[in-house]
Every structure is written in C-alpha cells, then in structure tokens.
C-alpha cells in the first residue's frame, strides 16, 4: 500500500488510514500519524484511535491499522488485507 503523509500535521508519515463513508455514497480517505491520532480533538478520530490501540485485523489477526466504513459494516484491517479488499 502506498505510504502517505499525515493529513493533520502534514509532516509525519501516516500510520493510520481511515475511510469515512458519506451519505452520498462516496467516501473520504484520511491518513493520520501516530502523534496526531492520539492528540486529535475530533470525536471520530478519538474513537478510531481507541479501536486501533489494541485492535487486530478481522481477516488475519495482524495489528489493525485501517478502519473502513461505519457500523455495522465497519471493517478493521491491516494494510495487507485492506489492499486485497480494495485492490
């Protein structure tokens, strides 16, 4: 999977990849570094940080780094499985 720079600080490499579903059916991708995900005042980002803190990929049990979608269809994945899922 391609590496990105954090969308919040624009300096650090992104460690987390969030895909936010939109009402219109589209999605917004956010790439966030370790520092910013812990410090974000954004309620959604804080919730995701908590999910990923000790989370594992639901497909292979590797450490989770990506959250895709919203409940009840939310997927928590590692980079490799996300790449397989999204091609």
N, C-alpha and C positions, 0 to 999 in steps of 0.2 A: 504494500500500500504506500502511496506517495506520502512523503513527510511534509508537514505544514508548519507555519509559524503561528503562534497563538493569536487569535482574533481579538483578545483583550489588550495584552501588553505590546503586541507586535514586535517582540524581541526573542522570546524563548521558543524552543521547538514545542510544538503541540504534542501532548501526551494523550489527550482525550479527544474523541470525535463524537459529537452529538448531532443527531439528525432530528430536527423538530418538524413534526407534521403540521401543515397549515390547513385551515378549514377549507380552502380552495382545492385541496387535494395535492398540492405541491409540498415541497419540503425545503427547509433551510438548514444548511450544514454549518456547524460551529466547531472550531478547533481551539482547544484550550490547554494551556500548560499546567504543570503540577502546582505551581505557585498560585496562579490566578483561579484555579478551580477551588482551592481552599479558601481564598480571600473574597470571592465574589459575593456581593450583596444580593445578587439575583436569586430569588427563591428556587427557581427551576434548577439553576446550576448547583446550588447547595444540595438540593435533593439528589441530583445525579451524582455529585461527589460522594454522598453517603452510600448510594447504591454501588458505586465502583470501589469504594475503600477496601472492602473485603470480598467483592464480587468475583464470580468466576463465569466464564463463558458457558452459556446454556447448552452449547453443542459439544464442546470438547473439554471443559473444566479448566482451561488455561486462565491466567489472570484476565479479568474483564477490563477493556479499555474503551469500548464503544457502546453507546446506548442508542438504539434505533427505535423510533416510534413512540407511541403513547399507550398507557394501559387501556385495555387488557392485551393489546398486541405488542407491547414493548419487548424488544429483544436486547439482551445484554450479551455482548460478544467480545472475543479477542480480535486482533487485526486480521489474522489469517482467515477465520471463519466469516468475518464481515466481507472480506474480499471475495470469498466464494459465494456469499449470499448476494452481493451487489455486482459482482463481476467487474 
